[in-house]
Amino acid sequence: MGRQIRQASTLAAALLTGAIAGPVRADVTPAQVWDQWAGYLSSFGYTVEFEPVVDGDNLHFPVFEMTMYIPGDKATGVKGGTVTINMGELALVDLGDGTVSIELPGKMPIAVAGDGPGDDDFTADLTLTAMGHRTIASGDPGDITYDFSAETLSVTLDQISGKDGPSRMPGTVAITMEGASGVNRLASDNGVTRINQALKMDRLAYDVAISDPSSGHSGKVMWQGEITGLTTSSRGVVPPEVNPLAIDRALANGYIVNTLIEFDAGNGVFGYADEKSETRMATTSQGGTFGLGMSATGLEYSVLSRDVSISLSGTEVPFPLNTNAGALGLGIQLPVIAGALEQPFGASITVTDLDVPEAVWMMADPTNSLPHDPVTMEVALSGKTRLFTDIMNEAAMRRLDKTGGAPGELTALALEALRIRAAGAMIEASADLDIDNTKVSMFHPNMPAFGGTADVTLTGVTTLLNKLGQLGMIPMQHALIGAGMIQQLGRQGDEADEFSADIRLSPAGTLTINDTPFPLQ
C-alpha cells in the first residue's frame, strides 16, 4: 500500500496548502470550493462519505475523512483493503468579497489508516501545527486560485498502531516548514484538471531521532537537517479517473506530473548507535536542484548538489573520511508506454572535483608518486528504444521477471560525453552506435549486430600506466602493453602524452583505429 499512502499524503498536503497559479477574477463560494475538492478527490478514486455542516454561506467540516479502496491481486493472492485519511476539523469561510478562506485550527490531528489483510492493518497518528496560516481561494468555480502563506507548518508522527495495538513513537519524527508562501491553481474542464503550483519557503527542517523498535535492541537512529531558500514549481494534468494501481493506464489517458525544486543550501546529519557500533555521516551543500517528470512521453528524474562536503566516521570505518566535491548529480530519462515507434532515453552521472581523502591516498600511494588532484567523472548517455511492455505495469513486469523476457529493445545508443580526470590523467570520449535487431552480433549470439563511431582522447594515460606498474598496483607487463598500444595506435596530440583515436566499427565486425585495420578474430 506504499504507493497509495504516498498518493494520499500528497492529496492531504495539497488540501492543507490550498490545493493547487493564475489570474484572480470573478467570485467563488465555499460550496464551489468544496465541489472542486470533491471532484478532484473522486478522480483519484477517493470516497468522501460525509457532508459539511452548512452555516449560512460557510461550510464547516467537523471531520474531513476520505477513503480509497485497494483491490486485490488474483495473480499474487494479495487481498484488497482500504486507505483512509482523517484530517480532523477545517472550515471554508465566505469573506464577502468573492473569496473564500480555508480555516485550520492551530493543531489538527491527522490519521492515516490502512485496512488490509492480516498483519497489514495499521494506523499512523500525526499532528499538524500551524502558526500564521492563511489560504484564500478566488477565481471562477471551475478555475480556482489559492494564495497560501504560513509562518510555520509542522507535522509530527505521534503514534503507530498495528497488530500489537498502539505504540507511541520512541522518539521524534517531525518535519517543519518556516516562512512558506505560494500561489496554486486548479482548473477543471470536461473532467480534466490542470494543476499549477509555485511555492517557496525560507526553511525546511526534518528531525528523526528514535530508538530501534526491534525487541532486544537498544540502537538509536538519528537523522536531522535543514534546507534553506527552497522554491518549487509544479504542473500536472489529471484525467477524469486515475487509478494509482494502474498508473500506466493513467499516463496513456493524459496524466502528467512535472516538478522542479531548487534550494540555496542544505545540511544534514545521519547517525546510528547501539551497544556495539556507531556510525555518523554529515553532509552540507551550497544549493542544488531536484526534478521529477512523468507523462506518456516518459519518466524523467534529475538531482544535482553543488559544493558538497561529506564526513563519515564510526566503529566500522577504519579512520574518519572527509571529502568535498564541486558537484554531485544523477539524471535518468526513460520511456514508459509500449509502442511500435522508437522512444528516447538517457542517463547521466556527474562527479566533479571530488577530493580523495589523504588517508586513502596514503594507502594507495604511500610514496606520493601520483598527483593527488581532485577526481572528476562526467558521463552522459542517450539512445532510442522500442518498448514491448508498459514498464509501469507491475503485473506485466512481474511476468517478464518470471519468463526472463525483455521489456524492449535498443535501436540506438550514443555516448554524448565521457570525461574522467584523476591522478594526472584524463580520458575524454564520445560515441554513436546504430543497432540492428534483425541480425546477430559477431561478438555474442544473444546480442544484436551493432556498429558506429567513437572519438577518444587520452592525456597523461601512458604516464599513469607506467607509474601504476612501478607501484605494483597493476602488473608491469600489462602497464607496458597498454602504454605501447596507446602510443602505437593513437594519433599524437599537441602535448607529449596526448593521443587521440578515431574508431569505426561496422556491423559486420570490421574495426579501424585512425584508419588502421584492427583484427577482431
Secondary structure, DSSP 8 states (H G I E B T S, - for coil): -HHHHHHHHHHHHHHHTT-------S---HHHHHHHHHHHHHHTTEE-----EEETTEEEES--EEEEEE--BTTTTB--EEEEEE---EEEEE-SSS-EEEE--SEEEEEEEEE-SGGG-EEEEEEEEEES-EEEEEEETTEEEEEEEEEEEEEEEEEEEETTEEEE-SEEEEEEEEEEEEEEEEEEETTEEEEEEEEEEEEEEEEEEEE--STT---EEEEEEEEEEEEEEEEEEE-S---GGGHHHHHHTT-EEEEEEEESEEEEEEEEE-SS-EEEEEEEES-EEEEEEEETTEEEEEEEEEEEEEEEEETTSSS-EEEEEEEEEEEEEE--S--SS-EEEEEEEEEEEE---HHHHHHH-TT--S----EEEEEEEEEEEEESS-TT-HHHHHHHHHHT--SEEEEEEEEEEEEEEETTEEEEEEEEEEEEEEEE-SS-TTSEEEEEEEEEEEESHHHHHHHHHHHTSS-HHHHHHHHHHHHHHSEE-SSTTEEEEEEEE-TTS-EEETTEEE---
